[in-house]
Amino acid sequence: MSKEQMIQAIRQRNRSASMEYLVRFNEQALETYLQRLTRVMGHRGPDSRWVRQTTDPCVCTRVAV
């Protein structure tokens, strides 16, 4: 799936995500987010879960330059 296709798929699932915001991310980050959105919108229940990738930080901070 191309970057443009992933952005369109994300925007179908999350209408508040703007094109300007999403184009800043690389294809791997978009693919990970799209997979997460797809899982969240799918089956819900006690056996439904999302596992954080070990490469994703659990807390992000911004350092002023």
ZAPA-74894 format. One line per 4 residues: number of its first residue (from 1); their letters; for each residue x, y, z of N, C-alpha, C. Coordinates in Angstrom, 1 decimal, decimal comma, m for minus. Layout:
<recs>
NUM	A	X Y Z X Y Z X Y Z  ...
</recs>
This chain:
<recs>
1	MSKE	0,9 m1,2 0,0 0,0 0,0 0,0 0,9 1,2 0,0  0,6 2,2 m0,8 1,4 3,4 m0,9 1,1 4,3 0,3  2,0 5,3 0,5 1,8 6,3 1,5 0,4 7,0 1,4  0,1 7,4 0,2 m1,2 8,1 m0,1 m2,3 7,2 0,2
5	QMIQ	m2,3 5,9 m0,1 m3,4 5,0 0,2 m3,5 4,8 1,7  m2,4 4,7 2,4 m2,5 4,6 3,9 m3,1 5,8 4,5  m2,7 7,0 4,0 m3,3 8,2 4,5 m4,8 8,3 4,3  m5,2 7,9 3,1 m6,7 7,9 2,8 m7,4 6,9 3,7
9	AIRQ	m6,8 5,7 3,9 m7,4 4,7 4,8 m7,5 5,2 6,3  m6,5 5,9 6,7 m6,5 6,4 8,1 m7,6 7,5 8,2  m7,6 8,4 7,2 m8,6 9,4 7,2 m10,1 8,9 7,2  m10,3 7,8 6,6 m11,6 7,1 6,6 m12,0 6,7 8,0
13	RNRS	m11,0 6,2 8,7 m11,2 5,7 10,1 m11,2 6,8 11,1  m10,3 7,8 10,9 m10,2 8,9 11,8 m10,3 10,3 11,1  m11,5 10,8 11,0 m11,8 12,0 10,2 m11,1 13,2 10,8  m10,7 13,2 12,0 m10,0 14,4 12,6 m8,5 14,5 12,2
17	ASME	m8,0 13,4 11,6 m6,6 13,4 11,2 m6,5 14,2 9,9  m5,7 15,3 9,9 m5,6 16,1 8,6 m4,5 15,5 7,7  m4,7 15,8 6,5 m3,7 15,4 5,5 m2,3 16,0 5,8  m2,4 17,3 6,2 m1,1 18,0 6,5 m0,4 17,4 7,7
21	YLVR	m1,1 16,9 8,6 m0,5 16,2 9,8 0,1 14,8 9,4  m0,7 14,1 8,7 m0,3 12,7 8,3 0,9 12,6 7,4  1,0 13,6 6,5 2,1 13,5 5,5 3,5 13,6 6,2  3,6 14,1 7,4 4,8 14,3 8,1 5,4 12,9 8,6
25	FNEQ	4,6 11,9 8,6 5,1 10,6 9,1 5,6 9,7 8,0  6,5 8,8 8,3 7,0 7,9 7,3 6,1 6,7 7,2  6,3 5,9 6,1 5,4 4,8 5,8 5,2 3,8 6,9  6,3 3,5 7,6 6,2 2,5 8,7 5,3 3,0 9,8
29	ALET	5,5 4,3 10,2 4,6 4,9 11,3 3,1 4,9 10,9  2,9 5,2 9,6 1,5 5,2 9,1 0,9 3,8 9,1  1,7 2,9 8,7 1,2 1,5 8,7 0,9 1,0 10,1  1,7 1,3 11,0 1,5 0,9 12,4 0,2 1,6 12,9
33	YLQR	0,0 2,9 12,7 m1,2 3,6 13,1 m2,4 3,0 12,4  m2,3 2,7 11,2 m3,5 2,2 10,4 m3,9 0,8 11,0  m2,9 0,0 11,3 m3,2 m1,3 11,9 m3,8 m1,2 13,3  m3,4 m0,2 14,1 m4,0 0,0 15,4 m5,4 0,5 15,2
37	LTRV	m5,7 1,5 14,3 m7,0 1,9 14,1 m8,0 0,8 13,6  m7,5 m0,1 12,8 m8,2 m1,2 12,3 m8,6 m2,1 13,4  m7,7 m2,4 14,3 m8,0 m3,3 15,4 m8,9 m2,6 16,4  m8,8 m1,4 16,7 m9,7 m0,7 17,6 m11,1 m0,6 17,1
41	MGHR	m11,3 m0,5 15,8 m12,6 m0,4 15,2 m13,2 m1,8 15,0  m12,5 m2,9 15,3 m13,0 m4,2 15,1 m13,6 m4,8 16,3  m13,4 m6,0 16,5 m13,9 m6,8 17,7 m13,6 m6,2 19,0  m14,5 m6,1 19,9 m14,3 m5,6 21,3 m14,7 m6,6 22,2
45	GPDS	m14,1 m6,8 23,3 m14,4 m7,7 24,3 m13,2 m8,1 25,2  m13,4 m9,0 26,1 m12,3 m9,4 27,0 m11,1 m9,9 26,3  m11,2 m10,5 25,1 m10,1 m11,1 24,4 m9,5 m10,2 23,4  m10,1 m8,9 23,3 m9,6 m7,9 22,4 m8,5 m7,1 23,0
49	RWVR	m7,3 m7,0 22,4 m6,3 m6,3 23,0 m5,3 m5,7 21,9  m4,6 m4,7 22,3 m3,6 m4,1 21,4 m2,3 m4,2 22,2  m1,2 m4,7 21,6 0,1 m4,8 22,2 1,0 m3,7 21,6  1,6 m2,9 22,5 2,5 m1,9 22,1 3,7 m2,5 21,5
53	QTTD	4,2 m2,0 20,4 5,4 m2,4 19,8 6,6 m2,0 20,7  7,6 m2,9 20,8 8,7 m2,6 21,7 9,5 m1,4 21,2  9,4 m1,0 20,0 10,1 0,1 19,4 9,4 1,4 19,7  8,1 1,4 20,1 7,4 2,6 20,3 7,5 3,0 21,8
57	PCVC	7,9 4,3 22,0 8,0 4,8 23,4 6,7 4,9 24,0  6,6 4,6 25,3 5,3 4,8 26,0 5,0 6,2 26,4  6,1 7,0 26,6 5,9 8,4 26,9 6,8 9,2 26,0  6,2 10,2 25,4 7,0 11,1 24,5 7,1 12,5 25,1
61	TRVA	8,2 13,1 24,9 8,3 14,5 25,4 9,0 15,3 24,3  8,8 16,6 24,4 9,5 17,5 23,4 10,4 18,4 24,2  11,6 18,5 23,6 12,6 19,3 24,2 12,7 20,6 23,5  12,6 21,7 24,2 12,6 23,1 23,5 14,0 23,3 23,0
65	V	14,1 23,9 21,8 15,4 24,2 21,2 15,8 25,6 21,4
</recs>
